[in-house]
Amino acid sequence: MLSFFGRILRKKETGKQIDPMKKFLIVGLGNIGPKYENTRHNIGFKILDELAREKVVSFETQKLGDVASFKFKGRTFVLLKPSTYMNLSGKAVNYWMQKEKINLENLLIVTDDLNLSFGTLRLKTKGSDGGHNGLKDIQAQLNTTKYNRFRFGISDEFAKGQQIDYVLGEWEGDELKKMPERLKTSAELILSFGTAGVSNTMNSYNGK
């Protein structure tokens, strides 16, 4: 009899651990390799690295990306840095959503945005790809534009025809000075997304 009730209790505990509504997939977009590590296009990787550092977890290389996870206020955060290169990011996103059984509303894509001034934060629940190849592939793989994305402004201060060199260029001067604070606030936004919800987080952090 006792063993019977023990099995019942274990099942309930297991159910709590895998509650899909409390599990979040946070995907930072970027390109792998030291050549791209400190480029503007890799801000998604950089923000996830900051969050992992704060939560004292390490990334492990797994299928289609580097993965880390931690629990915070009863939620499980799975961090993913795709190893597919930017243009095929959707393949990794789709695979890890299926593997971890993540609901679409609990997916957050972290990416750079040329249309926002440096360090501006903007969380949205849907939108176009804005010409961003990573978002374009995610949209194609998920077959929807209705997924959460956290855009980090990198500004558009480049000469005509120099966009590729700019986004694949490294951070400079003032950007480097302000980066630590911007990364910290970005990590706070992600934790808020998983605990306070997307609407409250937009109200608290958009434009901050």
C-alpha positions in Angstrom: 0.0 0.0 0.0 2.8 2.4 1.0 4.7 1.7 -2.2 1.5 2.4 -4.2 1.1 5.8 -2.7 4.8 6.4 -3.2 4.4 5.8 -6.9 1.4 8.2 -7.0 3.4 11.0 -5.2 6.4 10.5 -7.5 4.2 10.8 -10.6 2.8 14.1 -9.2 6.3 15.4 -8.5 7.4 14.4 -12.0 4.4 16.2 -13.5 5.4 19.4 -11.7 9.0 19.2 -13.0 7.9 19.0 -16.7 5.0 21.5 -16.6 5.2 22.9 -20.1 3.7 26.2 -19.1 6.7 26.8 -16.8 9.4 25.9 -19.3 11.0 28.5 -21.6 13.3 28.3 -24.6 15.5 31.4 -24.9 17.4 31.5 -28.2 20.2 33.9 -28.8 21.0 34.4 -32.5 24.6 34.6 -33.7 27.3 32.9 -35.7 29.7 30.4 -34.2 33.5 30.8 -34.0 36.0 33.3 -32.6 35.8 35.3 -35.9 32.3 36.4 -35.0 32.4 36.4 -31.2 32.5 40.1 -30.5 30.5 41.3 -33.6 27.3 43.3 -33.4 25.4 40.5 -35.2 26.3 38.2 -32.2 24.5 40.2 -29.5 22.1 37.3 -29.0 25.0 35.0 -28.0 26.5 37.7 -25.8 23.3 38.3 -23.8 22.8 34.5 -23.2 26.4 34.3 -22.1 25.7 37.1 -19.5 22.6 35.3 -18.2 24.4 32.0 -18.0 27.3 33.7 -16.1 24.8 35.3 -13.6 23.1 32.0 -13.0 26.4 30.1 -12.8 25.6 27.6 -15.5 27.8 26.4 -18.4 26.9 25.7 -22.1 27.4 22.3 -23.5 27.7 21.5 -27.1 24.7 19.4 -28.2 22.8 18.8 -31.4 22.5 22.0 -33.5 23.7 24.3 -30.7 25.2 25.0 -27.3 22.7 24.6 -24.5 22.5 25.5 -20.8 19.6 25.5 -18.4 18.6 26.7 -14.9 15.6 27.1 -12.7 14.4 30.5 -11.4 11.3 31.2 -9.3 9.7 27.9 -10.3 10.5 28.3 -14.0 12.9 26.3 -16.1 14.9 28.4 -18.6 16.6 26.5 -21.5 19.2 28.7 -23.2 20.2 27.9 -26.8 23.0 29.3 -29.0 22.4 27.7 -32.4 25.5 26.3 -34.2 23.8 26.4 -37.6 25.0 29.9 -38.5 22.5 32.7 -38.6 20.8 31.9 -41.9 19.7 28.4 -40.7 18.7 29.4 -37.1 15.2 28.1 -37.5 16.3 24.5 -37.8 17.9 24.6 -34.3 14.9 26.5 -32.9 12.4 24.0 -34.3 14.5 21.0 -33.1 14.9 22.2 -29.5 11.2 23.3 -29.2 10.2 19.7 -30.1 12.9 18.1 -27.9 12.1 20.2 -24.8 8.3 20.3 -25.5 8.2 24.1 -25.4 5.0 25.9 -26.2 5.3 28.7 -28.9 4.3 31.3 -26.4 7.2 30.3 -24.2 9.8 30.8 -27.0 11.9 34.0 -27.0 14.3 34.9 -29.8 17.1 37.4 -28.9 18.5 39.3 -31.8 20.2 42.4 -33.0 18.2 45.3 -34.7 19.6 47.9 -37.0 16.4 50.1 -36.7 17.0 50.8 -33.0 19.7 53.0 -31.5 22.5 51.3 -29.6 21.4 49.5 -26.5 17.6 50.1 -26.9 15.6 47.1 -25.8 12.3 46.1 -27.4 10.2 43.0 -26.7 7.5 42.1 -29.2 5.1 39.2 -29.6 5.0 39.2 -33.4 6.3 41.1 -36.4 8.1 40.8 -39.7 11.7 39.5 -40.1 12.8 43.1 -40.9 15.3 41.7 -43.4 17.1 39.7 -40.7 18.1 36.4 -42.1 18.0 34.6 -38.8 14.4 35.7 -38.2 13.5 34.9 -41.8 14.5 31.3 -41.3 12.8 31.0 -38.0 9.6 32.3 -39.5 9.8 29.8 -42.3 10.5 26.8 -40.0 7.7 27.7 -37.5 5.4 28.9 -40.3 4.3 31.9 -38.3 5.3 35.5 -37.5 3.7 35.2 -34.1 6.5 34.4 -31.8 8.2 36.5 -29.1 11.4 38.3 -30.1 13.7 40.5 -28.0 15.5 43.0 -30.2 18.7 44.7 -29.0 19.5 47.9 -30.9 22.8 48.1 -32.7 21.9 51.4 -34.6 22.5 52.0 -38.3 25.5 54.2 -38.3 27.1 52.9 -41.5 27.7 54.3 -44.9 25.6 53.2 -47.9 26.6 49.7 -49.0 28.4 48.9 -45.7 25.7 47.1 -43.8 27.3 43.7 -43.9 30.7 45.1 -42.7 28.9 47.0 -40.0 26.8 44.1 -38.5 29.8 41.8 -38.7 32.1 44.5 -37.3 33.1 44.5 -33.6 31.8 46.8 -30.9 33.7 50.1 -30.4 34.3 53.0 -28.0 31.1 54.1 -26.3 29.4 50.8 -27.1 32.0 48.9 -25.1 31.7 51.2 -22.1 27.9 50.9 -22.0 27.8 47.2 -22.8 28.1 45.7 -19.2 25.0 47.6 -18.0 23.1 46.9 -21.2 23.8 43.1 -20.9 22.7 43.1 -17.2 19.4 44.8 -18.1 18.9 42.4 -21.0 19.3 39.4 -18.7 16.8 41.0 -16.3 14.3 41.3 -19.2 14.6 37.6 -20.0 14.0 36.6 -16.4 11.0 38.9 -16.3 9.6 37.4 -19.5 9.6 34.0 -17.9 8.2 35.1 -14.5 6.1 38.3 -14.9 4.8 37.5 -18.4 5.3 39.2 -21.8 2.9 42.1 -21.3 4.3 43.2 -18.0 7.8 42.8 -19.3 7.1 45.0 -22.4 5.7 47.7 -20.1 8.7 47.5 -17.8 11.6 47.2 -20.3 10.6 48.4 -23.8 12.7 51.5 -24.5 14.6 51.2 -21.2 
